[in-house]
Amino acid sequence: MTSQRTIVAGVDGSVQSEAALRWALQEATGHDRVRAVLVRAREDLLPGTSYAIQPHGRRPVERDEDYATLLHSTVSKATGQAGQAPPPTEVVAIGDPATELIKESATADLLVVGSHGARPLGELLVGSVATQCVRHAHCPVVVITTESTHRLR
């Protein structure tokens, strides 16, 4: 008897994350579980924000339903293109995307994320979610690059 694997796919509404979810669904066998995770930024005070850019130093609050709808539409589109894959579990988490995906990786056998192709200087200054996941995940990580996205459509 084969054991059931858990594959976590990070979703953020981008073409790359949709490709990552499709890849995860194609990789999953009939007895594997896929968990699609979208992370909503926490409504915290932003350090050093300009009042003109972020009034009162806070991120604008979007509705949780908007995130759930975005996740569900991405999952629906990806499952339609993936064929016979089992439907994934949809999870909307709150926090820093890299941190939350790394937490999710603790109970996963594989983490799949899309890369937005950030420039090296940008990664040095803020770091990318994909880079942080590769460095700190508790399981193997597959990164779907911008270049490979068109092949996975």
C-alpha positions in Angstrom: 0.0 0.0 0.0 1.4 3.4 -0.9 1.3 6.2 1.6 -0.6 9.3 1.1 1.5 12.4 0.4 0.5 16.0 1.2 1.5 18.6 -1.4 1.2 22.3 -0.5 0.9 24.8 -3.3 1.3 28.5 -2.6 -1.3 30.6 -4.5 -1.2 34.4 -4.8 -3.3 35.0 -7.9 -0.3 35.3 -10.2 0.3 33.3 -13.4 3.3 31.6 -11.7 1.3 30.5 -8.7 -1.5 29.1 -10.9 1.2 27.1 -12.8 2.6 25.9 -9.5 -0.9 24.7 -8.4 -1.4 23.0 -11.8 1.9 21.3 -11.4 1.0 20.1 -7.9 -2.3 18.7 -9.1 -0.6 16.9 -12.0 2.1 15.5 -9.6 -0.6 14.2 -7.2 -1.8 10.7 -7.5 -5.3 9.6 -6.7 -4.5 9.1 -3.0 -2.4 12.3 -2.5 -3.8 15.4 -0.9 -3.2 18.9 -2.4 -3.5 21.9 -0.2 -3.8 25.3 -2.0 -2.7 28.1 0.4 -3.2 31.8 -0.1 -1.7 34.1 2.5 -3.4 37.4 3.3 -1.1 40.0 4.9 -1.8 40.8 8.5 -3.2 44.2 9.3 -0.3 45.4 11.3 1.4 48.8 11.6 4.0 49.2 8.9 7.4 50.4 10.2 8.5 53.7 8.6 5.4 54.2 6.5 4.6 57.6 5.0 1.2 59.0 6.0 0.6 59.9 2.3 1.2 56.3 1.2 -0.4 54.4 4.1 -2.7 56.6 6.1 -2.3 55.9 9.8 0.6 53.5 9.0 -1.8 50.6 8.3 -2.3 48.4 5.2 -5.7 48.9 3.6 -7.9 46.1 4.8 -9.4 43.9 2.1 -12.3 41.6 2.8 -11.5 38.0 3.7 -14.2 36.9 1.2 -12.1 38.5 -1.6 -9.2 36.3 -0.8 -11.3 33.2 -0.5 -12.9 34.1 -3.9 -9.5 34.6 -5.5 -8.3 31.3 -4.2 -11.4 29.4 -5.2 -11.3 30.8 -8.8 -7.6 30.0 -9.1 -8.3 26.4 -7.8 -11.3 26.0 -10.2 -9.3 27.1 -13.2 -6.3 24.9 -12.3 -8.4 21.8 -11.6 -10.2 22.3 -14.9 -6.9 22.3 -16.7 -5.3 19.5 -14.6 -7.8 16.9 -15.6 -8.5 14.0 -13.2 -6.7 15.5 -10.2 -8.6 15.3 -6.8 -9.9 18.7 -5.7 -7.4 20.5 -3.4 -8.2 21.8 0.1 -8.4 25.6 0.1 -6.7 27.5 2.9 -6.5 31.2 3.4 -3.8 32.0 6.0 -3.0 35.4 7.6 0.6 36.6 8.0 3.8 36.9 6.0 3.6 34.6 2.9 7.0 33.0 3.3 6.5 32.4 7.0 3.1 30.9 6.6 4.2 28.6 3.7 7.2 27.5 5.7 4.8 26.6 8.6 2.6 24.7 6.1 5.6 22.8 4.9 6.0 21.2 8.4 3.0 19.0 7.7 3.7 18.5 3.9 5.8 16.1 1.8 6.3 18.7 -0.9 5.9 22.5 -1.2 5.3 24.0 -4.7 5.7 27.8 -5.2 5.9 30.1 -8.2 8.7 32.5 -8.7 8.1 36.0 -9.9 11.6 36.3 -11.2 12.7 39.1 -8.8 16.0 40.7 -9.6 19.0 39.8 -7.4 19.1 43.3 -5.8 15.4 43.1 -4.9 15.9 39.7 -3.3 18.9 41.0 -1.4 16.9 43.8 0.1 13.6 42.1 0.8 14.0 38.4 -0.2 11.5 36.5 -2.2 8.9 34.1 -0.9 10.3 31.3 -3.2 13.9 31.9 -1.9 12.8 31.9 1.7 10.8 28.7 1.2 13.8 27.0 -0.5 16.0 28.0 2.4 13.7 27.2 5.3 11.0 24.7 4.3 10.7 21.5 6.3 10.2 19.5 3.1 11.4 19.5 -0.5 10.4 22.5 -2.5 9.6 22.8 -6.2 9.9 26.3 -7.7 8.0 27.0 -10.9 10.0 29.8 -12.6 8.7 32.6 -14.8 10.4 31.0 -17.8 8.8 27.6 -17.3 5.3 29.0 -16.7 4.4 29.1 -20.4 5.2 25.4 -20.7 2.8 24.5 -17.9 -0.3 26.1 -19.4 
